[in-house]
Amino acid sequence: MKDELELIAAKEFTYYDEMYKVVDFLNKNLSEHDLVFGITEKNDKHIINIYKEK
């Protein structure tokens, strides 16, 4: 992985127990395109972040 990540998008969703599986799937299949996906929880919501490696 490169040293820096640039946030290119973020989207808030209603909490879903298995959302981490979606993020894991995206990371496994799109990492070759220099994309990294992350997930955070805030106030019973999930936020998926998309980063581009610099």
Biopython code that builds the backbone (N, CA, C, O; Angstrom):
import numpy as np
from Bio.PDB.StructureBuilder import StructureBuilder

atoms = [
    (1, "MET", "N", (0.840, -1.183, 0.000)),
    (1, "MET", "CA", (0.000, 0.000, 0.000)),
    (1, "MET", "C", (0.878, 1.236, 0.000)),
    (1, "MET", "O", (1.940, 1.264, 0.623)),
    (2, "LYS", "N", (0.427, 2.241, -0.698)),
    (2, "LYS", "CA", (1.166, 3.489, -0.761)),
    (2, "LYS", "C", (0.944, 4.272, 0.528)),
    (2, "LYS", "O", (0.073, 3.935, 1.330)),
    (3, "ASP", "N", (1.740, 5.317, 0.715)),
    (3, "ASP", "CA", (1.727, 6.055, 1.974)),
    (3, "ASP", "C", (0.495, 6.913, 2.209)),
    (3, "ASP", "O", (0.077, 7.080, 3.355)),
    (4, "GLU", "N", (-0.092, 7.456, 1.165)),
    (4, "GLU", "CA", (-1.178, 8.398, 1.360)),
    (4, "GLU", "C", (-2.452, 7.948, 0.664)),
    (4, "GLU", "O", (-2.420, 7.337, -0.404)),
    (5, "LEU", "N", (-3.572, 8.267, 1.297)),
    (5, "LEU", "CA", (-4.882, 7.984, 0.720)),
    (5, "LEU", "C", (-5.649, 9.288, 0.598)),
    (5, "LEU", "O", (-5.609, 10.133, 1.492)),
    (6, "GLU", "N", (-6.342, 9.439, -0.512)),
    (6, "GLU", "CA", (-7.164, 10.618, -0.745)),
    (6, "GLU", "C", (-8.627, 10.188, -0.693)),
    (6, "GLU", "O", (-9.037, 9.298, -1.438)),
    (7, "LEU", "N", (-9.408, 10.805, 0.171)),
    (7, "LEU", "CA", (-10.833, 10.510, 0.255)),
    (7, "LEU", "C", (-11.516, 11.055, -0.996)),
    (7, "LEU", "O", (-11.435, 12.248, -1.288)),
    (8, "ILE", "N", (-12.185, 10.174, -1.726)),
    (8, "ILE", "CA", (-12.849, 10.636, -2.952)),
    (8, "ILE", "C", (-14.374, 10.570, -2.843)),
    (8, "ILE", "O", (-15.072, 11.200, -3.638)),
    (9, "ALA", "N", (-14.902, 9.813, -1.868)),
    (9, "ALA", "CA", (-16.355, 9.758, -1.691)),
    (9, "ALA", "C", (-16.691, 9.160, -0.331)),
    (9, "ALA", "O", (-15.927, 8.371, 0.226)),
    (10, "ALA", "N", (-17.838, 9.548, 0.185)),
    (10, "ALA", "CA", (-18.360, 8.983, 1.433)),
    (10, "ALA", "C", (-19.883, 8.962, 1.330)),
    (10, "ALA", "O", (-20.494, 9.884, 0.789)),
    (11, "LYS", "N", (-20.478, 7.902, 1.853)),
    (11, "LYS", "CA", (-21.937, 7.768, 1.796)),
    (11, "LYS", "C", (-22.423, 7.147, 3.099)),
    (11, "LYS", "O", (-21.854, 6.161, 3.569)),
    (12, "GLU", "N", (-23.466, 7.714, 3.681)),
    (12, "GLU", "CA", (-24.044, 7.237, 4.924)),
    (12, "GLU", "C", (-25.228, 6.322, 4.632)),
    (12, "GLU", "O", (-26.057, 6.616, 3.771)),
    (13, "PHE", "N", (-25.298, 5.208, 5.360)),
    (13, "PHE", "CA", (-26.364, 4.223, 5.193)),
    (13, "PHE", "C", (-26.963, 3.870, 6.540)),
    (13, "PHE", "O", (-26.323, 4.041, 7.578)),
    (14, "THR", "N", (-28.183, 3.382, 6.521)),
    (14, "THR", "CA", (-28.789, 2.826, 7.720)),
    (14, "THR", "C", (-27.940, 1.645, 8.179)),
    (14, "THR", "O", (-27.432, 0.884, 7.356)),
    (15, "TYR", "N", (-27.786, 1.492, 9.501)),
    (15, "TYR", "CA", (-26.975, 0.415, 10.052)),
    (15, "TYR", "C", (-27.424, -0.938, 9.511)),
    (15, "TYR", "O", (-28.616, -1.239, 9.443)),
    (16, "TYR", "N", (-26.445, -1.737, 9.132)),
    (16, "TYR", "CA", (-26.693, -3.085, 8.623)),
    (16, "TYR", "C", (-25.585, -3.977, 9.160)),
    (16, "TYR", "O", (-24.407, -3.696, 8.942)),
    (17, "ASP", "N", (-25.947, -5.059, 9.865)),
    (17, "ASP", "CA", (-24.975, -5.909, 10.551)),
    (17, "ASP", "C", (-23.855, -6.431, 9.661)),
    (17, "ASP", "O", (-22.724, -6.575, 10.125)),
    (18, "GLU", "N", (-24.140, -6.712, 8.413)),
    (18, "GLU", "CA", (-23.139, -7.339, 7.546)),
    (18, "GLU", "C", (-22.527, -6.381, 6.527)),
    (18, "GLU", "O", (-21.970, -6.817, 5.520)),
    (19, "MET", "N", (-22.628, -5.088, 6.783)),
    (19, "MET", "CA", (-22.057, -4.101, 5.854)),
    (19, "MET", "C", (-20.547, -4.313, 5.693)),
    (19, "MET", "O", (-19.997, -4.042, 4.625)),
    (20, "TYR", "N", (-19.873, -4.794, 6.743)),
    (20, "TYR", "CA", (-18.437, -5.040, 6.650)),
    (20, "TYR", "C", (-18.120, -6.055, 5.548)),
    (20, "TYR", "O", (-17.035, -6.010, 4.967)),
    (21, "LYS", "N", (-19.045, -6.962, 5.255)),
    (21, "LYS", "CA", (-18.828, -7.941, 4.187)),
    (21, "LYS", "C", (-18.818, -7.262, 2.818)),
    (21, "LYS", "O", (-18.065, -7.659, 1.929)),
    (22, "VAL", "N", (-19.648, -6.248, 2.655)),
    (22, "VAL", "CA", (-19.671, -5.484, 1.401)),
    (22, "VAL", "C", (-18.331, -4.766, 1.219)),
    (22, "VAL", "O", (-17.741, -4.803, 0.139)),
    (23, "VAL", "N", (-17.860, -4.115, 2.283)),
    (23, "VAL", "CA", (-16.588, -3.391, 2.220)),
    (23, "VAL", "C", (-15.436, -4.357, 1.952)),
    (23, "VAL", "O", (-14.550, -4.052, 1.154)),
    (24, "ASP", "N", (-15.438, -5.500, 2.596)),
    (24, "ASP", "CA", (-14.400, -6.513, 2.375)),
    (24, "ASP", "C", (-14.410, -6.984, 0.923)),
    (24, "ASP", "O", (-13.353, -7.112, 0.305)),
    (25, "PHE", "N", (-15.588, -7.240, 0.380)),
    (25, "PHE", "CA", (-15.738, -7.650, -1.024)),
    (25, "PHE", "C", (-15.165, -6.594, -1.964)),
    (25, "PHE", "O", (-14.411, -6.917, -2.882)),
    (26, "LEU", "N", (-15.523, -5.337, -1.735)),
    (26, "LEU", "CA", (-15.021, -4.251, -2.583)),
    (26, "LEU", "C", (-13.507, -4.148, -2.514)),
    (26, "LEU", "O", (-12.855, -3.989, -3.546)),
    (27, "ASN", "N", (-12.933, -4.236, -1.316)),
    (27, "ASN", "CA", (-11.481, -4.155, -1.168)),
    (27, "ASN", "C", (-10.769, -5.299, -1.886)),
    (27, "ASN", "O", (-9.742, -5.086, -2.532)),
    (28, "LYS", "N", (-11.307, -6.495, -1.776)),
    (28, "LYS", "CA", (-10.676, -7.653, -2.419)),
    (28, "LYS", "C", (-10.729, -7.573, -3.942)),
    (28, "LYS", "O", (-9.829, -8.065, -4.622)),
    (29, "ASN", "N", (-11.767, -6.963, -4.472)),
    (29, "ASN", "CA", (-11.957, -6.965, -5.915)),
    (29, "ASN", "C", (-11.537, -5.693, -6.633)),
    (29, "ASN", "O", (-11.390, -5.698, -7.855)),
    (30, "LEU", "N", (-11.342, -4.614, -5.905)),
    (30, "LEU", "CA", (-11.006, -3.350, -6.561)),
    (30, "LEU", "C", (-9.660, -2.771, -6.134)),
    (30, "LEU", "O", (-9.301, -1.672, -6.555)),
    (31, "SER", "N", (-8.918, -3.488, -5.311)),
    (31, "SER", "CA", (-7.620, -2.976, -4.861)),
    (31, "SER", "C", (-6.644, -2.796, -6.018)),
    (31, "SER", "O", (-5.761, -1.942, -5.948)),
    (32, "GLU", "N", (-6.786, -3.576, -7.069)),
    (32, "GLU", "CA", (-5.893, -3.443, -8.227)),
    (32, "GLU", "C", (-6.102, -2.127, -8.967)),
    (32, "GLU", "O", (-5.297, -1.757, -9.822)),
    (33, "HIS", "N", (-7.170, -1.429, -8.642)),
    (33, "HIS", "CA", (-7.462, -0.124, -9.246)),
    (33, "HIS", "C", (-7.062, 1.023, -8.313)),
    (33, "HIS", "O", (-7.488, 2.164, -8.494)),
    (34, "ASP", "N", (-6.233, 0.697, -7.311)),
    (34, "ASP", "CA", (-5.749, 1.674, -6.329)),
    (34, "ASP", "C", (-6.869, 2.298, -5.514)),
    (34, "ASP", "O", (-6.775, 3.459, -5.114)),
    (35, "LEU", "N", (-7.934, 1.533, -5.263)),
    (35, "LEU", "CA", (-9.036, 1.990, -4.436)),
    (35, "LEU", "C", (-9.036, 1.231, -3.118)),
    (35, "LEU", "O", (-8.756, 0.033, -3.074)),
    (36, "VAL", "N", (-9.352, 1.945, -2.049)),
    (36, "VAL", "CA", (-9.444, 1.353, -0.715)),
    (36, "VAL", "C", (-10.778, 1.798, -0.127)),
    (36, "VAL", "O", (-11.137, 2.972, -0.206)),
    (37, "PHE", "N", (-11.508, 0.858, 0.461)),
    (37, "PHE", "CA", (-12.805, 1.141, 1.050)),
    (37, "PHE", "C", (-12.723, 0.988, 2.552)),
    (37, "PHE", "O", (-12.062, 0.083, 3.061)),
    (38, "GLY", "N", (-13.396, 1.876, 3.256)),
    (38, "GLY", "CA", (-13.419, 1.823, 4.709)),
    (38, "GLY", "C", (-14.840, 2.000, 5.204)),
    (38, "GLY", "O", (-15.714, 2.473, 4.478)),
    (39, "ILE", "N", (-15.060, 1.611, 6.459)),
    (39, "ILE", "CA", (-16.391, 1.737, 7.045)),
    (39, "ILE", "C", (-16.246, 2.260, 8.462)),
    (39, "ILE", "O", (-15.355, 1.845, 9.203)),
    (40, "THR", "N", (-17.129, 3.172, 8.830)),
    (40, "THR", "CA", (-17.175, 3.682, 10.195)),
    (40, "THR", "C", (-18.629, 3.698, 10.648)),
    (40, "THR", "O", (-19.550, 3.711, 9.833)),
    (41, "GLU", "N", (-18.814, 3.698, 11.963)),
    (41, "GLU", "CA", (-20.145, 3.780, 12.552)),
    (41, "GLU", "C", (-20.302, 5.126, 13.221)),
    (41, "GLU", "O", (-19.375, 5.631, 13.855)),
    (42, "LYS", "N", (-21.496, 5.709, 13.073)),
    (42, "LYS", "CA", (-21.783, 6.983, 13.722)),
    (42, "LYS", "C", (-23.285, 7.081, 13.934)),
    (42, "LYS", "O", (-24.055, 7.062, 12.974)),
    (43, "ASN", "N", (-23.701, 7.186, 15.187)),
    (43, "ASN", "CA", (-25.122, 7.371, 15.518)),
    (43, "ASN", "C", (-26.031, 6.354, 14.831)),
    (43, "ASN", "O", (-26.996, 6.732, 14.167)),
    (44, "ASP", "N", (-25.730, 5.076, 14.988)),
    (44, "ASP", "CA", (-26.527, 3.993, 14.396)),
    (44, "ASP", "C", (-26.590, 4.044, 12.875)),
    (44, "ASP", "O", (-27.555, 3.575, 12.272)),
    (45, "LYS", "N", (-25.580, 4.603, 12.269)),
    (45, "LYS", "CA", (-25.450, 4.644, 10.810)),
    (45, "LYS", "C", (-24.084, 4.085, 10.438)),
    (45, "LYS", "O", (-23.163, 4.092, 11.255)),
    (46, "HIS", "N", (-23.954, 3.607, 9.225)),
    (46, "HIS", "CA", (-22.665, 3.210, 8.671)),
    (46, "HIS", "C", (-22.270, 4.234, 7.620)),
    (46, "HIS", "O", (-23.106, 4.706, 6.850)),
    (47, "ILE", "N", (-21.014, 4.564, 7.597)),
    (47, "ILE", "CA", (-20.484, 5.447, 6.561)),
    (47, "ILE", "C", (-19.413, 4.681, 5.819)),
    (47, "ILE", "O", (-18.431, 4.234, 6.411)),
    (48, "ILE", "N", (-19.610, 4.530, 4.498)),
    (48, "ILE", "CA", (-18.612, 3.881, 3.663)),
    (48, "ILE", "C", (-17.788, 4.985, 3.000)),
    (48, "ILE", "O", (-18.328, 5.907, 2.389)),
    (49, "ASN", "N", (-16.484, 4.866, 3.137)),
    (49, "ASN", "CA", (-15.549, 5.829, 2.544)),
    (49, "ASN", "C", (-14.787, 5.146, 1.422)),
    (49, "ASN", "O", (-14.411, 3.980, 1.535)),
    (50, "ILE", "N", (-14.564, 5.872, 0.351)),
    (50, "ILE", "CA", (-13.767, 5.380, -0.773)),
    (50, "ILE", "C", (-12.537, 6.268, -0.870)),
    (50, "ILE", "O", (-12.629, 7.493, -0.936)),
    (51, "TYR", "N", (-11.381, 5.608, -0.876)),
    (51, "TYR", "CA", (-10.099, 6.306, -0.960)),
    (51, "TYR", "C", (-9.361, 5.885, -2.214)),
    (51, "TYR", "O", (-9.500, 4.755, -2.681)),
    (52, "LYS", "N", (-8.578, 6.797, -2.752)),
    (52, "LYS", "CA", (-7.691, 6.511, -3.881)),
    (52, "LYS", "C", (-6.263, 6.625, -3.360)),
    (52, "LYS", "O", (-5.911, 7.601, -2.697)),
    (53, "GLU", "N", (-5.447, 5.623, -3.664)),
    (53, "GLU", "CA", (-4.045, 5.670, -3.272)),
    (53, "GLU", "C", (-3.327, 6.689, -4.125)),
    (53, "GLU", "O", (-3.500, 6.728, -5.343)),
    (54, "LYS", "N", (-2.519, 7.514, -3.482)),
    (54, "LYS", "CA", (-1.747, 8.538, -4.211)),
    (54, "LYS", "C", (-0.429, 7.974, -4.658)),
    (54, "LYS", "O", (0.362, 8.677, -5.286)),
]
sb = StructureBuilder()
sb.init_structure("model")
sb.init_model(0)
sb.init_chain("A")
sb.init_seg("    ")
for serial, (resi, resn, name, xyz) in enumerate(atoms, 1):
    if name == "N":
        sb.init_residue(resn, " ", resi, " ")
    sb.init_atom(name, np.array(xyz, "f"), 0.0, 1.0, " ", f" {name:<3s}", serial, name[0])
structure = sb.get_structure()
